[in-house]
Amino acid sequence: MTAPERAGLTNEHVFLTGATGFVGQAILERLLSSYPGTRISLLVRQKGSTGGESRLTQLLRKPVFAKWIESVGGVDEAKRIVEARVTVLDGSLTSVPALPADLDVVIHSASTVSFDPPIDEAFATNVSGARGIYGALLESGADPHVVHVSTAYVGGIRKGIHPERSLGHTVDWRAEADAAFSARERVELESRQPELLREFLRDAKTVNGKAGPQAVAQAAEAARAEWVSKRLVDFGRTRAESLGWTDVYTLTKAFAERAAEELWAQAGHRLSVVRPSIIESALHHPFPGWIDGYKVADPLIIAYGRGLLPDFPGLPDSVLDVIPVDFVVNAILAAAATRPEPADVHYYHVSSGASNPLPFHAMYENVNEYFTANPIPKDDEPIEVPLWRFPGGAKVERALVRREKTVATAARALSRVPMTPRTRGWLDRVKKAEHDLGTLRQFTDLYRAYVQTEIIFDDVETKSLAATIPAEQRAELGFDVNEIDWRDYFQRIHFPAITALTRAFAARPAAKARAARALPVRSDVVAVFDLEGTVLESNLVEQYLLLWAGSVPRSRWAHDLGDFALSLPRYYRAERKDRGDFIRTFMRRYRGFKVAEIERLARGSFKRAMLRRALPDALAQVQAHRDAGHRTILVTGSVDLMVAPLAPFFDEVVAGRMHSRDGVLTGYLADPPLVDEARAAWLRSYAERNGFDLARSYGYGDSHADIPWLQLTGNPNAVNPDAQLYRYASEKRWTVLDWKRGAAATPPPSIAPATHTEGAGTSAAS
């Protein structure tokens, strides 16, 4: 490598990729604030309907630019400067527009930031993106000095000193790219094989069968898509390890370097490769602690502060190589100003491990010290962080597997028990344990290579580059890692910066707090209530027994009860599988009942029993909706004869009907039961016909089978939910209500009898 020529950056035309990313926006800010003579072209991808110019405008509102904007006299002057100096080129790495022919410097910093993406996505961004940039540069006729931003971890899985030079591998990166892109087609085909599809369907029916056939199909397809994604992630991880890299991120970054060397440097152009290690918040510029969201190590740090990592498979004497973002930016721009000879590629490790090492145990001690002194609050109680003893990766893995099995067993058990406030509390704890174990598993798999590495990045060339910075500019533009006091950096700057991000998310109101707001007065919304478990603490079995006891001669009781007991397992299986099947199966027991007798009981003893079982909280909520002008509707898969006692509480009742012949029930339904997806279809149609706004409407249900129609409403409520609905409602942040049993009165005088346009006794399809 020959001695570089340092010309400085004065009036160069700089082309920058990745300007909306963490490092890219810091480079843009530094060019604007410290290199005022430069012109800047940005490659900016359209995001949704937002074009490149609009994204730049949004970008300039970020905190990284605040001090520069203030220094030039405010927003208007900053806008004028940007319009004069910055040009936006709409495009992407794989669709690069025609580039200017007068480029002097190119800084290619765009890449995927995920360690573990699907293999084709990683190759598309990192490898095809590099090919796209260098191909467009060659077509432009420009001859700029390219600074290719890579990562120090392209060295792969190795021990010892990793020098600042070209990677010593002979892998055919073009063939690997072709294989990566064909992987998705192969995996997609594999995922559609009948054996796998039957497995997806079986699992979907087990979980979503009660919600209806479309819910099953959607869940099965979601499972297939998830399987494809996980399979492609595994393709990337395994292929990377088989070639000697930690993950598909470092593999593709290594191949991107090779593309830069072959496509650009070997074509006789100037190339510098900058390899930062783990980039974290700024030490000095634009201000101490500046960071744009969580970066590589931060999720691990926060998870520890939240008490989620009881131990970790790190080597205490391994080096965690961290570098502040402003050091990386200064090094990139110093490299850009230092022109190598054509085809004489310069490599720079912007890292700390060789000159100012941070052992992993020292990082742990810093994290432990900070969160012991500044614990993250939870339920007004400080979280006590764990003590790590570094037992080794094998022991940590065994303990993790044991805990995963225990939690999975508890989750299966809870899915089969009735949900009460107490069992929901147990389920919450199991869900939290599942989440915490998922976090630990993710971090263990993701960070293992980075906290067990024994590689040290040589930084001789980077120190030589730093020495070229004029003495009077080193305080502002230098990147000497020996000046970093790690304890001061972490305790005073970095940890406060990332915990501030965490606490910002802790202020969201809980679902129940949102539900406490007064109902808005409107006439264009509906409030739809399910019956069993929501308005009524009773089910079809209990209702049948009440009617049966009032109409069947005592001489038949022993026979009928015996037959009923023998049928219970069949009813249980039907109810677990499909709510509609259960209703059809159970209603066969009404064969031979006289309609007139049921109507008589519904006006007397059965009515009184039903009202005793009505939930007062439910009736009060119905009345609150009526007072607000909302149309209240009771929708149930039960038949109209049994719903009649509750009809006066609602504006409308929509129920099923039973088939009868000569005044005697045949045991068959007159219409398909209005449950799950059928109820959702009815609700959509009803709202369209009558001009109701479902996005502002309300739904109340208790079962997983209610999800298809509850999710149509803008205000879904899970009332005394079963385990599956409770899980879903918690994930979607729906309101969860506990409505207690109590003696319900007859309709108060303020409730007028219902006016039924689609009510009791009418067909669900009407």
Long-range contacts (C-beta under 8 A, 24 or more apart in sequence): 1-340, 1-344, 1-346, 1-461, 2-340, 2-341, 2-344, 4-338, 4-339, 4-340, 4-346, 4-465, 4-468, 5-338, 5-339, 5-340, 6-337, 6-338, 6-339, 6-468, 7-337, 7-338, 7-339, 8-337, 9-35, 9-37, 9-38, 9-105, 9-333, 9-336, 9-337, 10-35, 10-37, 10-38, 11-37, 11-38, 11-39, 12-38, 12-39, 12-104, 12-105, 13-38, 13-39, 13-40, 13-41, 13-100, 13-102, 13-103, 13-104, 13-105, 14-38, 14-39, 14-40, 14-41, 14-103, 14-104, 14-105, 14-106, 14-107, 14-336, 15-40, 15-41, 15-42, 15-43, 15-99, 15-100, 15-103, 15-105, 15-106, 15-107, 15-144, 16-40, 16-41, 16-42, 16-43, 16-106, 16-107, 16-109, 17-42, 17-43, 17-93, 17-106, 17-107, 17-108, 17-109, 17-110, 17-133, 18-108, 18-109, 18-110, 18-111, 18-149, 19-43, 19-44, 19-56, 19-59, 20-44, 20-55, 20-59, 21-109, 21-110, 21-113, 22-113, 22-279, 22-291, 22-292, 22-293, 22-295, 22-325, 23-109, 23-149, 23-276, 23-279, 23-325, 23-328, 23-329, 23-332, 24-109, 24-110, 25-59, 25-62, 25-64, 25-65, 25-292, 26-64, 26-282, 26-286, 26-290, 26-325, 26-326, 26-328, 26-329, 27-107, 27-109, 27-329, 27-332, 27-333, 28-59, 29-64, 29-65, 29-68, 29-286, 30-285, 30-329, 30-330, 30-333, 31-333, 32-65, 32-68, 32-81, 32-82, 32-85, 33-67, 33-68, 33-71, 33-286, 34-333, 34-476, 34-477, 35-333, 38-85, 39-85, 39-86, 39-87, 40-85, 40-86, 40-87, 41-86, 41-87, 41-88, 41-89, 41-99, 41-100, 41-103, 42-86, 42-87, 42-88, 42-89, 43-89, 43-91, 43-92, 43-93, 43-96, 43-97, 43-110, 44-88, 44-89, 44-90, 44-91, 45-90, 45-91, 45-92, 45-93, 46-90, 51-90, 52-88, 52-89, 52-90, 52-91, 53-88, 56-82, 56-86, 56-88, 62-292, 63-286, 63-290, 64-286, 64-290, 64-292, 65-286, 66-286, 67-286, 67-287, 68-286, 92-132, 93-125, 93-128, 93-129, 93-130, 93-132, 93-133, 94-124, 94-128, 94-129, 94-132, 95-132, 96-132, 96-133, 96-135, 96-136, 97-136, 98-136, 98-139, 98-140, 99-136, 99-137, 99-139, 99-140, 99-142, 100-140, 100-142, 101-140, 101-141, 101-142, 102-142, 103-137, 103-140, 103-142, 103-144, 104-144, 104-145, 105-144, 105-145, 105-146, 105-147, 105-336, 106-133, 106-137, 106-144, 106-145, 106-146, 106-147, 107-146, 107-147, 107-149, 107-332, 107-336, 108-133, 108-146, 108-147, 108-148, 108-149, 108-260, 109-149, 109-332, 111-149, 111-253, 111-256, 112-249, 112-252, 114-249, 115-247, 115-248, 115-249, 115-446, 116-233, 116-236, 116-237, 116-247, 116-248, 116-249, 116-445, 116-446, 117-233, 117-236, 117-248, 117-249, 118-184, 118-229, 118-232, 118-233, 118-235, 118-236, 119-180, 119-183, 119-232, 119-233, 119-235, 119-236, 119-239, 119-248, 120-180, 120-181, 120-183, 120-184, 120-232, 121-232, 122-180, 122-236, 122-248, 122-249, 122-251, 122-252, 123-176, 123-177, 123-180, 123-181, 123-252, 123-255, 124-181, 125-252, 126-249, 126-252, 126-253, 126-255, 126-256, 127-173, 127-177, 127-180, 127-252, 127-255, 127-256, 127-259, 128-177, 129-256, 130-256, 130-259, 130-260, 130-263, 131-259, 131-263, 134-259, 134-260, 134-263, 134-264, 135-263, 137-264, 137-269, 138-263, 138-264, 138-267, 143-269, 143-270, 144-269, 144-270, 145-270, 145-271, 145-272, 145-336, 145-339, 145-340, 146-260, 146-264, 146-269, 146-270, 146-271, 146-272, 147-272, 147-273, 147-274, 147-332, 147-335, 147-336, 148-256, 148-257, 148-260, 148-271, 148-272, 148-273, 148-274, 149-274, 149-276, 149-332, 150-253, 150-254, 150-256, 150-257, 150-273, 150-274, 150-275, 151-249, 151-250, 151-253, 151-275, 151-276, 151-277, 152-275, 152-276, 152-277, 152-321, 152-349, 152-350, 152-351, 152-457, 153-246, 153-250, 153-253, 153-277, 153-450, 154-245, 154-250, 154-253, 154-254, 154-257, 154-275, 155-455, 155-457, 156-243, 156-244, 156-245, 156-246, 156-250, 156-254, 157-241, 157-244, 157-245, 157-246, 157-449, 158-244, 158-455, 159-454, 159-455, 160-454, 160-455, 160-456, 161-354, 161-455, 161-456, 161-458, 162-349, 162-455, 162-456, 162-457, 162-458, 163-458, 164-275, 164-347, 164-348, 164-349, 164-457, 164-458, 164-459, 164-460, 164-461, 164-462, 165-347, 166-257, 166-261, 166-345, 166-347, 167-254, 167-257, 167-258, 169-243, 169-244, 169-254, 171-243, 171-255, 173-255, 173-258, 173-259, 176-239, 176-255, 177-255, 180-235, 180-236, 180-239, 183-232, 183-235, 184-228, 184-232, 187-228, 187-231, 187-232, 187-235, 188-228, 190-231, 191-224, 191-227, 191-228, 191-231, 192-224, 196-224, 196-227, 197-224, 200-224, 200-227, 205-577, 207-724, 208-704, 209-576, 209-577, 209-578, 210-576, 210-577, 210-578, 210-579, 210-676, 210-703, 210-704, 210-705, 211-676, 211-677, 211-704, 211-705, 211-707, 211-708, 212-675, 212-676, 212-677, 212-678, 212-680, 212-705, 212-708, 213-677, 214-677, 214-708, 215-676, 215-677, 215-707, 215-708, 246-449, 246-450, 246-453, 247-446, 247-449, 261-345, 265-342, 265-343, 265-345, 266-343, 268-342, 268-343, 269-342, 269-343, 270-339, 270-340, 270-341, 270-342, 271-340, 271-345, 271-346, 272-335, 272-336, 272-338, 272-340, 272-345, 272-346, 272-347, 272-348, 273-345, 273-346, 273-347, 273-348, 274-328, 274-331, 274-332, 274-335, 274-348, 274-350, 275-347, 275-348, 275-349, 275-350, 275-351, 275-457, 276-323, 276-328, 276-331, 276-350, 276-351, 277-321, 277-322, 277-323, 277-349, 277-350, 277-351, 277-352, 277-353, 277-457, 278-320, 278-321, 278-322, 278-323, 278-450, 279-323, 279-324, 279-325, 279-328, 280-322, 280-323, 280-324, 280-325, 280-494, 281-324, 281-325, 281-493, 281-494, 281-497, 281-498, 282-324, 282-325, 282-326, 283-324, 283-326, 283-327, 283-484, 283-489, 283-493, 284-324, 284-326, 284-476, 285-326, 285-329, 285-476, 286-326, 288-492, 288-493, 289-493, 289-494, 289-496, 289-497, 290-325, 290-326, 290-497, 291-325, 291-494, 291-497, 291-498, 291-501, 293-501, 294-498, 294-501, 296-450, 297-322, 298-498, 299-443, 300-443, 300-447, 301-367, 301-495, 301-498, 302-376, 302-498, 302-499, 302-502, 303-439, 303-440, 303-443, 304-367, 304-368, 304-371, 304-385, 304-386, 305-367, 305-370, 305-371, 305-375, 305-376, 305-383, 305-385, 305-499, 305-502, 306-376, 306-378, 306-383, 307-383, 307-384, 307-385, 307-386, 308-436, 308-439, 308-440, 309-386, 309-388, 309-439, 309-440, 309-443, 310-386, 310-440, 311-386, 311-388, 311-389, 311-390, 311-391, 311-396, 311-399, 312-388, 312-390, 312-396, 312-443, 312-444, 312-447, 312-451, 313-392, 313-393, 313-396, 313-397, 313-444, 313-448, 313-451, 313-452, 314-360, 314-364, 314-390, 314-447, 314-451, 314-452, 315-360, 315-390, 315-451, 315-452, 315-454, 316-359, 316-360, 316-361, 316-364, 316-390, 317-359, 317-360, 317-361, 318-359, 318-360, 318-451, 318-452, 318-453, 318-454, 319-353, 319-357, 319-358, 319-359, 319-360, 319-453, 319-456, 320-358, 320-359, 320-360, 320-363, 320-450, 320-451, 321-351, 321-352, 321-353, 321-358, 321-457, 322-352, 322-358, 322-363, 323-350, 323-351, 323-352, 323-481, 324-484, 324-489, 326-479, 327-479, 327-481, 328-479, 330-469, 330-477, 330-478, 330-479, 331-462, 331-465, 331-466, 331-479, 333-477, 334-465, 334-466, 334-468, 334-469, 334-477, 334-479, 335-465, 338-465, 338-468, 346-461, 347-461, 348-459, 348-461, 348-462, 348-465, 349-457, 349-458, 349-459, 349-461, 349-462, 350-459, 350-462, 350-479, 351-457, 351-459, 351-462, 351-481, 352-481, 352-484, 353-456, 353-457, 354-456, 354-457, 354-458, 354-459, 355-459, 355-463, 355-481, 355-482, 356-481, 356-482, 356-484, 356-486, 357-456, 358-486, 360-451, 361-390, 362-486, 363-490, 364-388, 366-486, 366-487, 366-490, 366-491, 366-495, 367-490, 367-495, 369-491, 370-490, 370-491, 370-495, 374-495, 374-499, 376-499, 376-502, 376-503, 377-506, 393-448, 393-452, 396-444, 397-444, 400-437, 400-440, 400-441, 400-444, 403-433, 403-437, 404-437, 404-441, 407-433, 407-434, 407-437, 414-723, 415-723, 415-724, 416-723, 417-723, 418-722, 419-720, 419-721, 419-722, 419-723, 419-726, 421-738, 423-723, 424-721, 424-726, 424-736, 427-723, 427-726, 427-727, 428-730, 431-727, 431-730, 511-733, 511-734, 511-735, 511-736, 512-735, 512-736, 514-735, 515-717, 515-735, 515-737, 519-624, 519-625, 519-627, 519-628, 519-630, 520-628, 520-696, 521-628, 521-629, 522-628, 522-629, 522-630, 522-696, 523-629, 523-630, 524-691, 524-692, 524-693, 524-696, 525-630, 525-631, 525-692, 525-693, 525-696, 525-697, 525-698, 526-630, 526-631, 526-632, 526-633, 526-686, 526-687, 526-692, 526-694, 526-697, 526-698, 527-621, 527-622, 527-625, 527-630, 527-631, 527-632, 527-633, 527-697, 527-698, 527-699, 527-700, 528-633, 528-635, 528-683, 528-697, 528-698, 528-699, 528-700, 528-709, 528-713, 529-618, 529-622, 529-632, 529-633, 529-634, 529-635, 529-650, 529-700, 529-701, 530-635, 530-636, 530-700, 530-701, 530-702, 530-703, 530-706, 530-719, 531-634, 531-635, 531-636, 531-638, 531-643, 531-646, 532-636, 532-638, 532-702, 533-702, 533-703, 533-719, 533-720, 534-615, 534-618, 534-700, 534-701, 534-702, 534-719, 534-720, 534-739, 535-614, 535-615, 535-618, 535-619, 535-622, 535-634, 535-646, 535-700, 536-610, 536-613, 536-614, 536-615, 536-618, 536-646, 537-613, 537-614, 537-615, 537-741, 538-610, 538-613, 540-582, 540-583, 540-586, 540-638, 541-571, 541-586, 542-613, 543-610, 543-638, 543-642, 544-586, 544-589, 544-590, 546-601, 546-605, 546-606, 546-609, 546-610, 547-593, 547-598, 547-601, 547-606, 547-642, 548-589, 550-601, 550-605, 550-606, 551-593, 551-594, 551-597, 551-598, 551-601, 564-589, 579-637, 579-673, 579-675, 579-676, 579-703, 579-705, 580-637, 580-672, 580-673, 580-675, 580-676, 580-678, 583-637, 583-638, 583-656, 583-669, 583-673, 583-675, 584-669, 584-673, 587-639, 587-658, 587-667, 587-668, 587-669, 588-667, 588-668, 589-667, 590-658, 590-665, 590-667, 591-665, 591-666, 591-667, 592-664, 592-665, 592-667, 593-664, 593-665, 594-663, 594-664, 594-665, 595-641, 595-660, 595-663, 595-664, 595-665, 596-663, 598-641, 598-642, 598-665, 599-641, 599-644, 602-641, 602-642, 602-644, 602-645, 606-642, 606-645, 607-644, 607-645, 610-642, 610-645, 610-646, 611-645, 611-646, 611-744, 611-745, 611-746, 612-743, 612-744, 613-741, 613-744, 614-646, 614-649, 614-744, 615-739, 615-740, 615-741, 615-742, 615-744, 616-739, 616-740, 616-742, 616-743, 616-744, 617-737, 617-739, 617-740, 618-700, 618-719, 618-739, 619-649, 619-744, 621-700, 621-739, 622-649, 622-650, 623-649, 623-748, 623-750, 623-751, 625-698, 626-651, 626-751, 630-697, 630-698, 631-692, 635-674, 635-679, 635-682, 635-683, 635-709, 636-674, 637-673, 637-674, 637-675, 637-679, 639-669, 640-760, 640-761, 640-762, 643-760, 644-760, 647-753, 647-754, 647-756, 647-759, 647-760, 648-747, 648-751, 648-752, 648-753, 648-754, 649-747, 649-751, 649-754, 650-754, 651-754, 651-755, 652-754, 652-755, 652-756, 652-757, 652-758, 652-759, 653-754, 653-756, 653-759, 653-760, 654-682, 654-758, 654-759, 654-762, 654-764, 655-759, 655-760, 655-761, 655-762, 655-764, 656-763, 656-764, 657-761, 657-762, 657-763, 657-764, 670-763, 671-763, 671-764, 671-765, 672-764, 672-765, 673-764, 674-764, 675-705, 676-705, 676-706, 676-708, 676-709, 677-708, 677-709, 678-764, 679-706, 679-708, 679-709, 680-708, 680-709, 680-712, 682-764, 682-765, 683-709, 683-712, 684-712, 686-758, 700-737, 701-725, 704-728, 710-734
